[in-house]
Amino acid sequence: MTGQLPHSAMVLAAGLGLRMRPLTQTTPKPLLEVGGETMLDHALNRLVDAGAARAVVNTHWLPEKIEKHLERRRSPAIVISREDELLETGGGVVRALPHLGPDPFYVVNADIVWRDGTVPALHRLACAWNGDEMDVLLLLVATVRSTGYPGAGDFLMDPIGRLTRRPERVVAPFVFSGVQIVHPRLFADTPGAAFSMNVLYDRALEAGRLFGIAHDGDWYHVGTPDALTRADSEILEREGSRVRLLF
């Protein structure tokens, strides 16, 4: 698949949301609202717009609430992957592989929010995908333009999109957005039931098969109640400004 929209997606929704407490004591983080919709629906709606017909959603913390919420949706077709024990990001995807098919698929975190630029970010990822050269294609955000993100970035990127890790004591120009396309072959010979996707990123990096593109819209790191309030306020304000301009 080169330049084709993936038909399947994995939505990572099993996190505990500890830094978002007390809000997440009774509500799983993906069901918190930002800009008028839950973060989980934000991810699923963008996937539907990008042509994804099927999505696997993993659950762990307060799983019944997420699963009941998803019963209301007509699309995409949803498969629930409940994790009695947390499998982390990599292990969660491995469990879902039988439902994702043999082709490249989207993986989207359910606890981030983004606004598209001129072309939807998921379409841009699909157009940039080249399975002959890539095992992973990450959507990256300029560290200095990442709302609510307190870190030093994740990656450096060369002119053709090949990535390297941030050196110690250096601020990297890009942070991973939580949105990506991956090929199933990335998960061959995984290191156990529970593991981070970072293990596989490092393998792809060593093989020269880890790539990225820069997001051209807004991105919100929604990690704490204060960050959620800020993101909600900014998105509603910008959406309101856009509507006023249309009229």
N, C-alpha and C positions, 0 to 999 in steps of 0.2 A: 504494500500500500504506500503510494507516494502522492501526497496532495489530496487524498480522499478523506472524508469525514468518518471518524470511527463510529461504529454503531453501538458499542457497549461502553460502559463506564463503571468505575468503582468510586463510591463516595464514602470517605472515611469519617464515620460519625460515632466512633466507640470511645472517644476520650472521656476522661473524668471531669475536665473543666475545673480543676482545683483552684486555679488563680482567679476564676470568675465567681467564686463564692462570696457572699451567700446566695447569689442568684441561681447557682446551679445545684443548690441543696435539694430543690424540689422540681427543677426544670433542667433537662439535659441541655448542654451548651448549644448544640445545633438547632434547638427550638427557640432560642432567644431571638427576638426581632431586632433587625437593623434596617432602617429605611423603609419600614412598612411591611417587611416580609421576614420570615425566619431565615436564618443563615442556611439551613438545610434546603428550604424551598428556593432560595437564591441560587444555590448550586444546581439543583435539579432543573429549574426553569432555564438556566443557561445551557445545560446539556440538551434539553429538548429542542431549544432553538438551534443547536448545532447538529441536530439530526440523530442524537443518541436515542435508540429505541428501547434499550434495556439498561438498568442500573442496579448494581448490587450495593446495598447500604448495610454496613456493619454496625452493630449496636452492642452496648455493654452496660453503661450507667443509665438507670431508669429506662430500660429497653422498651417496656410496654408503652411508654408515652410516645416514643419515636414511632414505634410500629403502628399505634393507633392513629397518630397524625398522618402517616403515609397511606392509610386506608382511604383517605379522601381523594387521593390523586388518581387521575385517569392515565396520565403519561408522565414519565416513561414507565414501561413495565418494570416493576420493582421486585427484586429478590432480597429478602432479609437474611443476613448472616450474623446470627447472634453469637457473641463470644462470652462464654461463661467466665473464662480467664482471658485477660487482655493479651492480644497477640502482637501488639505494636503495629506500626504502619505496614511493614513488609509482610509479617505473618498474616495480617488481615487480608491483604491482597492475595496471598498464596491460597488461603482457604477459599477465596471467591473464584479462583481461576477456572474451575469447571463451568461456571456460568458466564464467563467473559469471552469465550471463543478463542480461535487461533490467531486472530488478527490484532494489531495494535489497538489499545483502548485508552480512554481518558482515566486519570485518577485525580480526584478533586477532594481537598479537605473541606469538611462541612463547617469549619469554624473560622472561615475567612470570607471577606466580601470584596468584590471588585466591580468597577464600572468600566465598560468597554470604551475603547477609542473609536476611531472611524470605522474600523472593521472589528467584529467581535473577536475577543481573544482566543476562543476555542477554534474559530475558523482560521485564525492566523497560525495557530499551532499546527493544525492539520495541513495547511498549505506548505508549512516549512518542514514537515516530516519527510525524512528520506530513510526508509528502512534498510537500504543498502549500507548506510554509513552510521545509523543511529540505533541504539537500544533504548535510550531515554531522551526526551526533549522536554526541558523545563521552561515554564513561563517565569521569567525573572522580572523584578521590579528594581528600579534605581533606588539604592539605599536611602539617598537623600530625599526621595519623593515618597517614601513609605510612611503613611499616616499611622501613628501609634506604635511604630516599630522601634524598640529601644536598643537594638543590637548593632554589631559592627559589620553586618552583611555576611554573605556566604561564598560568593563566587567571583572570579574574574572571567571575562569572556573575550576571546580573540575575534578578529574580523569575520571569521566564517561561523562563529557561534560555538566553537569548542570551549569547554569549561575547565577551569582549574580551581582548586580550593583556596580560600582566603588564607594567606600566611599569618602566623601569629603576630599580634601587636600591629596589625594593619587593618584599616577599614576598607572592606571590599566594596566595589562599585555596585554590586547587585545582591539582592536577597531573593531566595526562592519564595514564590508566591503561594505554593500549595496547589498549583494547577500544572498538569503534565500529561504527556502521552508516553506510554511505555509499551514495549513489545513483550509478549509472554516469554520469549527466550531469556529475558533478563532474570527470570526466577528459576532457572535450572540450577540445581545444586545449592539450594538455600541453606543457611546455617542453623536451622532448627525451627521450632514451632513459633517462637516469638522473637522478632528481630526488627530493627529499624531499616527503612528504605535506604538510609545513608550507607549501609553496608554495600548495597547493590550499586549505588551511585559511585562509590569508590572503585568498585570493580569495573564499571563502565568507563570511568575516568582513565584507569590504567590501560584499558584497551583502546582508548581514543574514541569512544562511542557515547560519551556524555555531552549533550549539546543544549543550548538554550536560545531563546529569543527574548527581547526586551518588551515588556508590556508598555503600551502607549496610552493607557488610561489611568484611572485612579485605583488604588489598592489600600485596603484597611486591615491592619493587624489588630484583631479584636481579642485581646488577651486578658483584659481586666474590665471590671465594671466601668471605670473611668474611660477606657478606650472605647468601650461599647457606646457610651453616651456621646463621645466625640464623633464617632463614625456615624451614628444615627443622626445627629444634628447636621453634620456636613452633607450627608447624602440627601436628606430631606430638603435642605436649603438649595443644593445644586439642582435637584429634580424640579423644585419649585421655580427656580430661575429658568430652567429649560422650557418648562411649560409656558411661562410668561413670554419668552422669546417667540415661541410658536404662534402665539396669539397677538 
